[in-house]
Every structure is written in structure tokens, then in C-alpha cells.
Amino acid sequence: FSCGGVKKAPEDNLSEVSGFQVDLITHVVSSEDDTVVEGGKHKCKRVHHKKQVQCCQPASPQAAVMSSAQERRASFARRAESLIERRYAVNTEKSGEIIVTVQGDLTQQEKRAVFLTVHDLGCNHASFEEFVNSACMIEIKERSCFIHIDVPGHADNAPNLAENFQFPSLQLLGEELITVLDFLHVKYVIGLGEGAGANVLARFGLAHPSRLLGLILINVTGSAASVMDAFKTKFISWKGNELGQSAEDFLLYHKFGYQLVGDNPDKEKIVTEFQSRLHSSLNNKNLKQYVKAFMNRKELPLKNCKVDLLMITGVMSPYAGVVEKLYKDLNKEKVTLLKVERAGDVLADAPAKVAQSILLFCKGQGLLTSVAMPGIDRNRAFSTSSGGSTDGTPGSRRLSRGMSMEDYDKPNIRRLSVTINEQLPPIKK
């Protein structure tokens, strides 16, 4: 089509009109005769039956201000939704009461990515909540909902479990997570688990694959506990409701690996906070039951997993070798392994790397496609010409063809196999 007083726009790129910046506006034209549609300072003419046509018009300062204000309002609304936090007590058939903390508005789940998290030994939902609230997760958090699980007896300041309560196995815990999703009326989730929690979520995925869009497992163990591990556990001192030094050492080693204080300047603070939580808000008698369930775990048949799987481990983690061995036995078309250098607890040592890998994985599943990758300019679709325009004005900003949404959504999950020092491949222009 042609616009009065303006050069004809190229058919393959309606956004490129020399001389001024343009916005793409969609009008609905419904007439058998020539229909004139007002478009800014000029008119666009099109002869067609009812259909959508695009016309170009000069971007007015008022329109730019309104667009910016709308973006700010939308961002504020998303941020307000992400701050919503609710807590539920869900009764299960065989695992007792499970405390669930929900971050985000589940009524918006059709427009959001929904994550289901399960924590590791020696902690509770607070470990994932702190990670989600970190600076590197802001963009993801604003467009997601998180369902944090506290295994039985692991909520803050929880009372002792009943003497006759049979603590569930990891298999039973995984199978009964479906009760939580049904209670919250959630259709699909992405599983995000660490350590023992990763094992629980993997078993949930094997039992209920139709409710999962993918699994992100940190330091997951696929084999049963070795005889040596079981033997060592018997000598851990729990001292009734108190946490003995050997028990604390075991949990610190399990969580942080070989190097408690490494290159991360905040590591010492993180370890201190972990120790403080062990001795204050967590019920150590209940904590012991989770450790026993982990040490009595059965082999995990991840070969039968039907969903896409991202495995993450730190090179300094005591379970790095176990994770690598498990990865070698799995279908590489479904599974990706990310190893992070100089890290034991990847959530504490390399949260930005974990956040980036989560985002890439979700994009591969068709989720969070509007979230920009870290290090990539959000306004990459705009470019500023270095020379002057035809009317002699200095270089003006114009809209250029960037990466299409179709290209942006194409899964390229193999980019996740990087180390902490490596950069991701450049985005193809």
C-alpha cells in the first residue's frame, strides 16, 4: 500500500521507512469500497474485505509517552502480583500435613510459569524463597508463580511429629505431591528441586508425567545410598532434639561440599546463616527423619522419565560424580547437564548462572519468552544510525528487524552446558 507524502514501504519489512521512526499499528478494514483510515498525520488507503492491515504512521511524542506509561503500569502490576504470598496446610493421605508457601498469584497461572520446589536436607522452603527473591531472579519472579513445599515437620518452628507418625519415603512423598497441585487447582508445573528434594520431584515426575512441563534438578542422586554412607550415618550424633557436631558437619558437607569458604565473599555469611537456622527455626528431631528417608532411598529409574530434564551440579559438590554418572545413563535427547566450576552449593555460589539456565530451559518449553536474557539489551530491536537522515537531521533512531519471536522461542538447550567462566554463544542477528 502507499501512504500520502511518504515513500512506499518495502513489502518484506513494513517497519523500515526512511526519514522517520514508525510504529506498527493494526486497523480493521471492512468495506468493499476504498476505505480511508486515519493514521497519525497522513491517511492510508486499502481496498479489501474485512481483514487486518498494517499501516505506518509517524510516532508521536504523546504515543511514546503513553506507551512508556503503559509499560511501567504493567511492570508495576507484575511486581505487585509477584509479592503476593500465601501459606496453606495440605493434608495428604499417607504423608500427613504438608505446609505449602505460594509466591505469586495462581489465578494468573495461564499467563505465568508455575514452579514446584522441594528443598534439600537441613533446610526448608526458605532456601528456595531466598533464591527466588534474589536480584538475578527478579524478571523471572515477576512472570512466574512458585509453590514451595515444606516436607512434613520442616516448617519454621514446627512442633515434633507425632510419635506414631511414620515419616514417608522419598517415593511416597513424590507420589503425594499431586495432592498439593489438585488442592491449589494447578494444572502444570516445572519441578525445581535440590538434593533430597530433587529426588522427590524426580519421583513425582515419573509417577505423574502429565502434570509436568519439565524438571530442573540440582545435585540429584539416582542410586541408592551405599553401604558406607549408611554406616557413616549411624554414627551421626543427634542428641535427641539437639543437633550434635557430627550431624551438623554431615549437613554442612552435604549442602556446601568440599570447600565451605571459597571465592564467594558472601559464602561465610551464608554458611553462618545455615548453621543458625539449623539451631533455631528448624526442628532437629523432624530433620533427622528426612535424613533417614534420604539414606534409605531406593534407586531412581530416571531412564523412564518422559519430560525434559535439566541437571545442575557444582564441581565442588560431594555429589558431582554421582550426578555425572547418572547423566551418562540417560537419554541425551531429553537431558542436559550443567556443571558449575568453583561451586558446591550452586544456589549460594552461582545464583546468576542457575537463574540463567532456568530461563533458557523455560524458553525451550515455550515459557517466559518475553523475559530478556541477562546481558542482552532489552531494546535490541532498535538501532541508531550513525549518519544523518535525508532531511539533514542528525542520526535518528529507527526500528530495525531484530530477532523474531519464532526464532527466540526455538529451543537450544545445549547452550546450557557451560562453566561459570564461559559466556553464552552470541545471539544470531
Secondary structure, DSSP 8 states (H G I E B T S, - for coil): --BTTB----TT-TT--TTS-EEEEEEEEEEEEEEEEEETTEEEEEEEEEEEEEEEEE--HHHHHHHHHHHHHHHHHHHHHHT-EEEEEEE-SSS-EEEEEEES-GGGGGGSEEEEEE--TT--THHHHHHHTSGGGHHHHHTEEEEEEE-TT-STT-----TT-----HHHHHHHHHHHHHHHT---EEEEEETHHHHHHHHHHHH-GGGEEEEEEES---S---HHHHHHHHT----TTS--HHHHHHHHHHHHTT-SS-S-TTHHHHHHHHHHHHHTTS-HHHHHHHHHHHHT-----GGG--S-EEEEEETTSTTHHHHHHHHHTS-TTTEEEEEETT-SSHHHH-HHHHHHHHHHHHHHTT-STTS--TTS-TTTTEEE-SS--TTS----EEE-----HHHHTS--GGGG---TT--------
